[in-house]
Amino acid sequence: MKYEDHHEAATALLDAEEKRSQIGLLSLANPEMDINDAYAIQREIIASKTQAGKKIIGWKIGLTSKAMQSALNIDIPDSGVLFDDMLFPNQGHVPKGRFIEPRIEAEIAFVFKEPVAGETVSREEVISSTDFILPSLEILDTRIKRRDPKTGKTRNIFDTISDNAANAGVVLGDKKHKIDSHKLRWTGAIVFRNQEVEETGLGAGGLNDPVESVLWLARRMARYNQKIEPGQIVLSGSFIRPI
């Protein structure tokens, strides 16, 4: 794909978000598309939103668990960007009609006190650079159709990355925890819908350890001259299916 194609795709996705509509599969319209094209489209979206005054508050890691990968028929992780207008208060309300096809995921959020960057960043650096962790809910949405109605083809990892890794919102818990206060692989979530248990999961569901998910992100970002900045939030990936 050429730069013009990246820009056109990003513009279509931004328009779909604004109009609460969906576009067709980018991977179907652009069969030559690869992962670098997908992240290039995502960067065009980032540039447009930051130019419009939105601030980056962090990053999300997606598709780290088998539950999520099987739900979307995708077998590798991806990442996207959190903007300030995506943050909703705990116990708050999300406006009706804000999203197209919202889904909820349970995750562990990391907040950083020091930058994390580089393809050789270590697990120890991720841990020492973390200020605190929080329970969180991610709100997913999709500006791309899940399935092409004519061919039956489902969206792939390139579609998902282009669409900012299907990110749309985040709710953080109020209580801050030191990273060594819990065994994160064994930290669990019980997710209720209307007082009934809908899903359960453990932190190990995400690449065997939420810290490993953050490590994957930091190393991937280095390829695109990006880094995790102090004060930023990182959602380490869902360990339940999307609800």
N, C-alpha and C positions, 0 to 999 in steps of 0.2 A: 504494500500500500504506500501511497505517496502522502506527503504532508497535507495536501488538499483533501485527501480522503479521510485522514485523521480528524481534521478540523470539521469537515462536513458531518462525520459520525458524531462527534462531540456536540455539535450544534443541535443535531436531531435529538440526542439524549437529553440535553438541557431543555429543549422545547417540550419534550414528552413529560419531563418532571414538572414543568410549569403548568402544563395543560392537564396533568393527571391522566395521561394516555400512554400507550405503548407502541413501540416501533417494531419492525420485523427483525429477524436475527441478522446481526452484522456478519456473522460467520457464513451465512448462506449467501448474502449479497457480495461478500468478499472472500471467495474460497481460498485465496492465496494468503489470507490473514494469519499472522503468527503471534506469539506472546509479546514480542516487542511492539507490534502494531497495537495490541490491546492496551498495554501500558502507555503508549504514546497518546492514544485517545483519552485515557484517564488523565494524563497530564494536561491535555487541552482543556478538559473540564475543570481541573484544579486552577489553571491559569485564568479561565473565565470567571470562576467564582471568587477568586482572590481579587481580581480586578474590580469586581462588583462590590467589594468591601467585606466579604466573608473572611473569617479568620480560621486558619487550621489549628485545631486543638488536639489533634492526635491521629492515630492510625488504627485500622482494624485488620485482623487476620481472619481469613475465612477458609472454610473447607479443610480444617485440620483434623477433623474426626471422621471415622468411617460412617458414623450416623449421617453426617452432613454430606459426605461424598456420595453415599448410596442414594440419598434423597434427591440429589441433582445429577446423578450419573457422571460425576467428575472425580478425578483421582489424584489431583495435586492441589496444594493450598493456593490461595490468592490473597491480595491485600488491597485496601482502599483507604480513603482519607476521611477523617472526622472534621466537620466544620462546626463553628459555634452555634449555628441555628439548628443543629441536630440534637443538641443537649436538652433533655427534658428533666424537670425536677422529680426526685423521688416523691411518691405519693401525689404527683401532679396529674394533669390531664393532657392527652394528646388531642388536638382539634379534630373533629370529625371531618373527613374528606381531605385530610392532609396527604394521605398516601393512596396508592393504586391497589396493590395487593399485599398489605402488610403481613409480616410474620415476626414471631418473637423467638429469641435465642437466649440462653443463660450462659454467662461467661465470667471469667476472672479478668478484671481490669488492672493494669499496671500504670502507675503514675511515676514519672522519672524526675530525679533531681539533678542528673548529669546527662550530657549527650551520649548517645550510643550510636556508633558508626563504624563502618569498615567491613570488608569481606572476611577479615580474620578476627573479628570481635569474638570474645570468649563467653562462655556461660557465666563465669565468675564476674565478668564485666557487666553483664546484664543484671545480675543479682546486686552487685555493689552500687550500680547506678539507679536502682529502683528506690524511690522515696517511700511508697506504700502501695498496697493492693486493695481492691474494693470488689465486692460483688457487683455484677452489672447485668442489665438486659440490653441486648441489641435489637433494634427494630430494623428488619430487612424490608426492602421493597424492590420491585423490578420495573424498569422503564423499557425492558425488552421482553417480548412475548416468550413464554416458557416453551412453546412448541409452535412450529410453523404449521398453519392449518392446511396447507396444500400438500406438503411433502411429509408431514409428521415428524420432521427433524426437530430434535430438542436443542436448546441452547447449550453451548459448550463453554469451556473455561475462558475462551477469548471474549465471548459475549459478556460473561460475568465480570471479568476484569474491566472491560471497557465501561461497563455500567457502575463504576466505582465499587466493585465487589458487592453489588446489591445493597450497599449501605444506605440507611435513611435516618436513623436516630439512635440515641443511646440514653439509658437511665442508669445512674450510678447509685450504689448504696451509700448511706450516710456515714457508716463506721469505717475508719481507716485501720488497716492492719499492716504490721511489718511483714516483709516478705518471708522471714524465717519463723513467723508465729504459727504457720500452718504447713502441713505436708501437702503441697499443692496437688500432687498426683492423687491424693486421697480426699481432697476437698470436694464435697458433693453439692448438688443442687436438686431441690425438689420443687418442681414447677406446677403450680395450681392454676386451673381455670374454673372460676365460679365455685371455689371451695372443693373441687375434685382434683386429685393428682392426675396430671396430664403426662408428665415426663420426669425422669430422674437421670442423673449422670454423674460421673466423676471427672476431675481435672485430667486424669490420665488419658481420657478420650481424645484430647488434642495433642497429637504427635508424642504421646506417652507422658508429656510433662508440659504445662503451660510455659515454663521458662524456655523450653526448646522451641516453642512456637514463636516467642519474641526473638530468640536467636535467629531463627529462619528469616524473620522479617528484617532484622537489622542487616543481615548479609545480603538479602535480596535488594534492599534499598540502596546499598552501596553501588550496585551496578548502574543505578540511574542517578547517581550523585545526590542522593537523599539521605537524611539521617533523622533519628529520633532526638528531639530537642528537649531541654529541661522544661518541666511543667506539662509536657504532653502526656496524653492518655494513650495507652495501647490496649485494645481489646484482643485477648490472646486466643480467641477462637471458641466456638460453641462446642459443648460436649453433650448436647441433646439435639434431636431433630428439630427443624423449624416448625413452630406451632402457628 
